[in-house]
Amino acid sequence: MKKELFKFLIFTVLILVAPLAFKGGYLMNVLVFVGINTMLAIALNLLLGYCGQISLGHAGFFGLGAYLSGILTATHGLNPWLVMPLAAGLVGLLAYLIGFPILKLKGHYLAMATLGMGIIIYIVFNESVDYTGGPSGLSGIPALSIGSTSFDSDVKSYYLVWAFTLGVCLFSLNLANSRVGRALRAIHDSEIAARVVGVNARELKVRIFALSAVISALAGCLYAHTMTFISPASFGFNFSVELLTMVVIGGLGSIYGSFLGAALLTLLPEFLRAAHDYDIIIYGGLLMVMVMFMPGGLVRSVPDAVRKLVRLKGGAGNA
């Protein structure tokens, strides 16, 4: 546990000093989205990487958090700091209720069920024009503030978002190294074996599904108050697939892998813009290569490659 705490402290220091290297600008805004996507990737990784339950509908939970917070603050004038936990709690309750029937399914049946759930939520966003603004979106969402300090700049938004992200990261690390985390890994390896040793697999799967939804909804609230405008296009099926890719590329069953996957898939398109019409081809090709040659994700494959390189150099030196 001391080793994990040391790693987390180093990670925190790197996050805190990152703005000094960029000094604001567009890339600073992109790093805000890295933080939000890291929260979402961690949420999905808890469900998929640790518990072994796939979801193709997490963009729906993300959107529910954003719209609940946006509607209650922009339309009804409620305090955002009170609305955010309320929105996250309501989304978690919804996930808990629908989790019991959905998580009875396994494999591609579970994937299809969560996909259907995400599509239904997306359709509701589009059709509830009186509340969500429909395809035109919802504007006028207030930025978060504490007293006279408003988080209305890229640097301020960065520290706000990453304060939440680091909190989620620390909570998830503690969860992964706890008795509950060991039970989740047991379910991932063999649900039947986990049941035999006394793990209430069904209840635990539903709870982690609800927890994953709560974290996703919280990320949605932050997204809404950072952007101050939201539309259904941000919460569709494509984004659910992108979240799944972040988790797989970063590394299943790794909190830091979630960060690496989120950082890569958020930053890479920005650096590929210079390639103009070929950016999507390069992007797809890189992802294919990584999936083929780095099946363990970045968090495992990169250290393995470094160790092999060190051994090769050591062998060459001895020769």
LINQUI-V418902 format. One line per field, one symbol per residue. ss: DSSP state (A for helix, B for strand, O for the rest). psi: psi as a letter, one per 20 degrees, with the letter a starting at -180 (. if undefined). burial: 1 if it has 24 or more other C-alpha atoms within 12 Angstrom, else 0. A space follows every 50 residues. Layout:
# LINQUI-V418902
ss: ???
psi: ???
burial: ???
This chain:
# LINQUI-V418902
ss: OAAAAAAAAAAAAAAAAAAAAAOOOAAAAAAAAAAAAAAAAAAAAAAAAA OOOOOOOAAAAAAAAAAAAAAAAAOOOOOAAAAAAAAAAAAAAAAAAAAA AAOOOOAAAAAAAAAAAAAAAAAAAAAOAAAAOAAAOBBOOOOOBBOOBB OOOAAAAAAAAAAAAAAAAAAAAAAAOOAAAAAAAAAAAOAAAAAAOOOO AAAAAAAAAAAAAAAAAAAAAAAAAAAOBBOAAAAOAAAAAAAAAAAAAA OOOOAAAAAAAAAAAAAAAAAAAAAAAAAAAAAAAAAAAAAAAOOOOAAA AAAAAAAAAAAAAAAAAAO
psi: hhgghgghggggggghighhhhlaaghhhhhghggghggghgghhhgghg ikoqpkjhhghghggghgggghghhikqphhhhghgghgghggghggihg hgjhrqchggghghggghgggghgghhmhhgiibhirprjpqqqqociop mjrggghghgghggghghggghggghjahgghhghggggohghghhjjpn gghhggghggghhggghghgggggighjpqqhhikahhhghggghggggg opkpghhgggggggihhghhhihhidijghggghgggggghgimhirhhg hghghggghgggggghhh.
burial: 00000001000000100010000000111111111111111111111111 11111111111111111111111100001110111111111111110010 01100000011011111111111111000011101011111111000000 10111111111111110111111011100110111111001001000010 11011111111111111111111111111111111110111111111111 11111111111111111111000000000000100010010001011111 1000000000000000000
